[in-house]
Amino acid sequence: MPIHTIIEPFRIKSVEPIRWTQRAERERFLREASYNLFLLSADDVLIDLLTDSGTGAMSIYQWGAIQEGDESYAGSRSFIRFRDSVQSIFGYTNVIPTHQGRAAERILFTVMLKKGDIVPNNTHFDTTRANVEAVGAEAVDLVIAEGRQPGLLHPFKGNMDVAALEQTIARVGRERIPLVMLTITNNSGGGQPVSMENARAVSAVCRKHNIPLYFDACRFAENSYFIKLREQGYQDKTPRQIAQEMFSLGDGCTMSAKKDGMANIGGFLCTNNDVLAQQQKNLLILTEGYPTYGGLAGRDLEAIAVGLQEAVEEDYLRYRIASTAYLGNHLHQMGIPIVMPPGGHAVYLDARSFVPHILSERFPGVALAAELYLEGGIRSVEIGTLMFGAAAKMDLVRLAIPRRTYTQSHIDYVIEVVAEVWGKRDQIRGLRLTYEPPFLRHFTAKLEQV
Ligand SMILES: *Cc1c(COP(=O)(O)O)cnc(C)c1O
């Protein structure tokens, strides 16, 4: 018999128990949380697929490096290791640590943007959009048309529409576009990858108009592996080489180390522009910390330095992409509507097709997420009408997979729970709001069954 099973490329050294609850208890917890899974205690969740951000397991090498953390205020050894690790993959001359990705975004945009400016991106992540808008600029999403259709198959649904980028530059003028961004993988667009060909084309347009190109690099390793699997000419390249080639097309990046940094906290900002880097460091000192720690402990810098190297290991990425596809493909084969193909870090259920009897204004995604919790103690997150209001184009339920945290039997359990809920989908009821905060309402809103 051929050996084809892709196994977890690690064994477990330290375990964290998860807690079973009874359905009657979960009914009570859900009512107490007003049907908003953000308001649950994590201890009352069996399998937590709320996010892949900062929730992964670290390796023995990361924990070992943490012991070596140098907590010197300035010029620490840990910063040197961190900087060298980042540069070995990203290649940019200036590396500025920050406490998270959004801090890197705020510093980048505060220094580069002014009111009335425009930033094109394939799809802005929500914190990226909020930080662009916070300085009075406009965030424009230019993902290809295929990237907006959940059921459609395309190898690189995260690609930017290059013609639309050219048109945007022609329409508003180069002086109003201080930078272009490319998000790899495209998180808000379903974790879909961007091809090297597309990044090269976007880079060429930027170079022609002398506009800097920055990557939102949070899932750069997963994106590199998709290129290896799907793009002609990259089969024999390593994920590291692919990442190096991709970053050479740009002028800098923002990064959340809570994703492909394989750490629980941290981020960084890179640029090849020394003048900008000086301004960025000045702002960093004002709000984050000295440029050799940027709001992080020395031990965090060590964990990221090691984690980045582990993220580009081929055995890890093969397992990572295969395990997300395993979940997505099983659900798809049962006829359960999901965003296709499965992304790198998450599988998205299409709630409008799953529970078509629930109108958008009755929050089908929130109702479905609540049912997954009731049925099997699984926590997911709605990305739809509760998050974006009436402007939401889709109602999705995201099952995000933390890195190196759950095994295949956990995922088999998730598949069974979703299948069980699919079997009784007709009985799922819609919800209405009983409390709504003025902004980012999905985090704290309260709801009740209609
Ligand atoms: C998570 C994320 C961010 C923000 O990073 P934080 O560390 O959560 O602040 C920015 N862009 C993308 C694509 C992300 O996934």
The ligand as an SDF file (V2000), in Angstrom:
LIG
                    3D

 15 15  0  0  0  0  0  0  0  0999 V2000
   -3.4570   39.9180   11.7450 C   0  0  0  0  0  0  0  0  0  0  0  0
   -3.2740   40.7730   10.5700 C   0  0  0  0  0  0  0  0  0  0  0  0
   -2.8690   42.1050   10.6910 C   0  0  0  0  0  0  0  0  0  0  0  0
   -2.7100   42.8000   12.0360 C   0  0  0  0  0  0  0  0  0  0  0  0
   -1.7970   42.1670   12.8570 O   0  0  0  0  0  0  0  0  0  0  0  0
   -1.9630   42.1700   14.4680 P   0  0  0  0  0  0  0  0  0  0  0  0
   -0.7380   41.4810   14.9570 O   0  0  0  0  0  0  0  0  0  0  0  0
   -3.2280   41.4270   14.7780 O   0  0  0  0  0  0  0  0  0  0  0  0
   -2.0390   43.5940   14.9110 O   0  0  0  0  0  0  0  0  0  0  0  0
   -2.6660   42.8260    9.5340 C   0  0  0  0  0  0  0  0  0  0  0  0
   -2.8710   42.2830    8.3240 N   0  0  0  0  0  0  0  0  0  0  0  0
   -3.2690   41.0060    8.1550 C   0  0  0  0  0  0  0  0  0  0  0  0
   -3.4510   40.4390    6.7990 C   0  0  0  0  0  0  0  0  0  0  0  0
   -3.4890   40.2050    9.2830 C   0  0  0  0  0  0  0  0  0  0  0  0
   -3.9020   38.9500    9.1120 O   0  0  0  0  0  0  0  0  0  0  0  0
  1  2  1  0
  2  3  1  0
  2 14  2  0
  3  4  1  0
  3 10  2  0
  4  5  1  0
  5  6  1  0
  6  7  2  0
  6  8  1  0
  6  9  1  0
 10 11  1  0
 11 12  2  0
 12 13  1  0
 12 14  1  0
 14 15  1  0
M  END
$$$$
